[in-house]
């Protein structure tokens, strides 16, 4: 578990480094990465869900989203049957920025994972999925939003 905790800490520091690298406040980069992550899972965030995930009030999140929208990083969409429902989407420009920063690390991860067999990687994936599900259940029991679950 110490290794996983150290990895999580390193991942948090990587997010802060991304913010510094692109001259952005860490809260802005945290929001952008959460929006991108949710989109990649096929579950775009609502402003309220983003507020829960990053620990801001809905008012502060609205100010944050205005800033991100004005910078061309995020768009709000009402493409649903219920036109009152707004989802958040990242722009191609912010994807280019994130890709430029994270792609070298992705390449290094690919090279590292090539040292393992598909069966070994499958076992690790199963284990990590179990850890995530356990943490999500714990957070749900506490009434707290978890970064990996969606409402």
C-alpha positions as a Markdown table, in Angstrom:
| # | Residue | x | y | z |
|---|---|---|---|---|
| 1 | Unk | 0.0 | 0.0 | 0.0 |
| 2 | Unk | 2.9 | 2.4 | 0.6 |
| 3 | Unk | 3.8 | 2.1 | -3.0 |
| 4 | Unk | 0.3 | 3.0 | -4.1 |
| 5 | Unk | 0.2 | 6.0 | -1.7 |
| 6 | Unk | 3.6 | 7.2 | -3.0 |
| 7 | Unk | 2.3 | 6.8 | -6.6 |
| 8 | Unk | -0.8 | 8.8 | -5.7 |
| 9 | Unk | 1.3 | 11.5 | -4.1 |
| 10 | Unk | 3.6 | 11.6 | -7.2 |
| 11 | Unk | 0.5 | 11.9 | -9.4 |
| 12 | Unk | -0.7 | 14.9 | -7.4 |
| 13 | Unk | 2.7 | 16.5 | -7.8 |
| 14 | Unk | 2.6 | 15.8 | -11.5 |
| 15 | Unk | -0.7 | 17.7 | -11.7 |
| 16 | Unk | 0.8 | 20.6 | -9.9 |
| 17 | Unk | 3.8 | 20.5 | -12.3 |
| 18 | Unk | 1.4 | 20.5 | -15.3 |
| 19 | Unk | -0.2 | 23.7 | -13.8 |
| 20 | Unk | 3.2 | 25.4 | -13.4 |
| 21 | Unk | 4.4 | 24.3 | -16.8 |
| 22 | Unk | 1.3 | 25.8 | -18.6 |
| 23 | Unk | 1.2 | 28.9 | -16.3 |
| 24 | Unk | -2.2 | 28.0 | -14.8 |
| 25 | Unk | -3.5 | 27.9 | -11.2 |
| 26 | Unk | -3.5 | 24.4 | -9.8 |
| 27 | Unk | -7.3 | 24.5 | -9.2 |
| 28 | Unk | -7.7 | 25.3 | -12.9 |
| 29 | Unk | -5.5 | 22.4 | -14.0 |
| 30 | Unk | -7.2 | 20.1 | -11.5 |
| 31 | Unk | -10.6 | 21.0 | -13.0 |
| 32 | Unk | -9.4 | 20.6 | -16.6 |
| 33 | Unk | -7.8 | 17.2 | -15.9 |
| 34 | Unk | -11.0 | 16.1 | -14.1 |
| 35 | Unk | -13.1 | 17.2 | -17.1 |
| 36 | Unk | -10.8 | 15.4 | -19.6 |
| 37 | Unk | -10.8 | 12.2 | -17.4 |
| 38 | Unk | -14.6 | 12.2 | -17.2 |
| 39 | Unk | -14.9 | 12.7 | -21.0 |
| 40 | Unk | -12.4 | 9.8 | -21.6 |
| 41 | Unk | -14.7 | 7.6 | -19.5 |
| 42 | Unk | -17.7 | 8.7 | -21.5 |
| 43 | Unk | -19.3 | 10.4 | -18.5 |
| 44 | Unk | -19.0 | 14.2 | -18.9 |
| 45 | Unk | -19.1 | 16.2 | -15.7 |
| 46 | Unk | -21.8 | 18.7 | -14.7 |
| 47 | Unk | -20.7 | 21.8 | -13.0 |
| 48 | Unk | -22.1 | 20.5 | -9.7 |
| 49 | Unk | -20.2 | 17.3 | -10.0 |
| 50 | Unk | -17.0 | 19.1 | -10.8 |
| 51 | Unk | -17.5 | 21.3 | -7.7 |
| 52 | Unk | -17.9 | 18.2 | -5.6 |
| 53 | Unk | -14.8 | 16.6 | -7.0 |
| 54 | Unk | -12.5 | 19.6 | -6.6 |
| 55 | Unk | -13.9 | 20.8 | -3.3 |
| 56 | Unk | -15.3 | 24.2 | -4.4 |
| 57 | Unk | -18.7 | 25.8 | -3.8 |
| 58 | Unk | -20.9 | 26.0 | -6.8 |
| 59 | Unk | -20.4 | 29.7 | -7.0 |
| 60 | Unk | -16.6 | 29.4 | -7.0 |
| 61 | Unk | -16.9 | 26.7 | -9.6 |
| 62 | Unk | -19.0 | 29.0 | -11.8 |
| 63 | Unk | -16.2 | 31.6 | -11.6 |
| 64 | Unk | -13.6 | 28.9 | -12.4 |
| 65 | Unk | -15.6 | 27.7 | -15.4 |
| 66 | Unk | -16.0 | 31.2 | -16.7 |
| 67 | Unk | -12.3 | 31.7 | -16.5 |
| 68 | Unk | -11.6 | 28.3 | -18.2 |
| 69 | Unk | -14.2 | 29.1 | -20.9 |
| 70 | Unk | -12.8 | 32.6 | -21.5 |
| 71 | Unk | -9.3 | 31.0 | -21.9 |
| 72 | Unk | -10.6 | 28.6 | -24.5 |
| 73 | Unk | -10.0 | 25.5 | -22.4 |
| 74 | Unk | -13.6 | 24.4 | -21.7 |
| 75 | Unk | -17.1 | 24.6 | -23.2 |
| 76 | Unk | -20.4 | 24.1 | -21.6 |
| 77 | Unk | -23.0 | 22.1 | -23.6 |
| 78 | Unk | -26.7 | 21.7 | -23.4 |
| 79 | Unk | -27.0 | 18.8 | -25.9 |
| 80 | Unk | -29.5 | 16.8 | -23.8 |
| 81 | Unk | -33.2 | 16.1 | -23.7 |
| 82 | Unk | -33.3 | 18.2 | -20.6 |
| 83 | Unk | -32.0 | 21.5 | -21.8 |
| 84 | Unk | -31.4 | 22.6 | -18.2 |
| 85 | Unk | -28.6 | 20.0 | -17.9 |
| 86 | Unk | -25.2 | 21.4 | -18.7 |
| 87 | Unk | -22.1 | 19.2 | -19.2 |
| 88 | Unk | -18.5 | 20.3 | -19.4 |
| 89 | Unk | -16.2 | 19.5 | -22.3 |
| 90 | Unk | -12.5 | 20.2 | -23.0 |
| 91 | Unk | -11.4 | 21.9 | -26.2 |
| 92 | Unk | -9.0 | 20.5 | -28.7 |
| 93 | Unk | -6.5 | 23.3 | -27.7 |
| 94 | Unk | -6.4 | 22.2 | -24.1 |
| 95 | Unk | -6.0 | 18.6 | -25.3 |
| 96 | Unk | -3.0 | 19.6 | -27.3 |
| 97 | Unk | -1.5 | 21.3 | -24.3 |
| 98 | Unk | -2.1 | 18.3 | -22.0 |
| 99 | Unk | -0.9 | 15.9 | -24.7 |
| 100 | Unk | 2.4 | 17.9 | -25.1 |
| 101 | Unk | 3.0 | 17.6 | -21.3 |
| 102 | Unk | 1.8 | 14.1 | -20.6 |
| 103 | Unk | 2.7 | 12.2 | -23.8 |
| 104 | Unk | 6.4 | 11.7 | -22.9 |
| 105 | Unk | 5.3 | 10.1 | -19.6 |
| 106 | Unk | 2.8 | 8.0 | -21.4 |
| 107 | Unk | 5.6 | 6.7 | -23.7 |
| 108 | Unk | 7.7 | 5.9 | -20.7 |
| 109 | Unk | 4.8 | 4.0 | -19.1 |
| 110 | Unk | 4.3 | 2.0 | -22.3 |
| 111 | Unk | 8.0 | 1.1 | -22.3 |
| 112 | Unk | 7.9 | 0.1 | -18.6 |
| 113 | Unk | 4.7 | -2.0 | -19.1 |
| 114 | Unk | 6.3 | -3.9 | -22.1 |
| 115 | Unk | 8.4 | -5.7 | -19.5 |
| 116 | Unk | 5.2 | -7.5 | -18.2 |
| 117 | Unk | 3.1 | -10.2 | -19.8 |
| 118 | Unk | -0.5 | -9.6 | -20.6 |
| 119 | Unk | -1.5 | -12.0 | -17.8 |
| 120 | Unk | 0.6 | -10.0 | -15.3 |
| 121 | Unk | -0.9 | -6.7 | -16.5 |
| 122 | Unk | -4.4 | -8.2 | -16.3 |
| 123 | Unk | -3.8 | -9.2 | -12.7 |
| 124 | Unk | -2.5 | -5.7 | -11.8 |
| 125 | Unk | -5.5 | -4.2 | -13.5 |
| 126 | Unk | -7.9 | -6.4 | -11.6 |
| 127 | Unk | -6.2 | -5.5 | -8.3 |
| 128 | Unk | -6.2 | -1.8 | -9.0 |
| 129 | Unk | -9.9 | -2.0 | -10.0 |
| 130 | Unk | -10.6 | -3.7 | -6.7 |
| 131 | Unk | -8.8 | -1.0 | -4.8 |
| 132 | Unk | -10.7 | 1.7 | -6.6 |
| 133 | Unk | -14.0 | 0.0 | -6.1 |
| 134 | Unk | -13.3 | -0.3 | -2.4 |
| 135 | Unk | -12.3 | 3.3 | -2.1 |
| 136 | Unk | -15.4 | 4.4 | -4.0 |
| 137 | Unk | -17.6 | 2.4 | -1.7 |
| 138 | Unk | -15.9 | 3.8 | 1.4 |
| 139 | Unk | -16.4 | 7.4 | 0.1 |
| 140 | Unk | -20.0 | 6.7 | -0.9 |
| 141 | Unk | -20.6 | 5.3 | 2.7 |
| 142 | Unk | -19.2 | 8.6 | 4.0 |
| 143 | Unk | -21.4 | 10.6 | 1.7 |
| 144 | Unk | -18.3 | 12.1 | 0.0 |
| 145 | Unk | -17.7 | 12.2 | -3.8 |
| 146 | Unk | -15.0 | 10.0 | -5.0 |
| 147 | Unk | -12.8 | 11.0 | -8.0 |
| 148 | Unk | -13.6 | 7.8 | -9.9 |
| 149 | Unk | -17.4 | 7.5 | -9.4 |
| 150 | Unk | -19.9 | 9.5 | -11.3 |
| 151 | Unk | -23.4 | 10.6 | -10.2 |
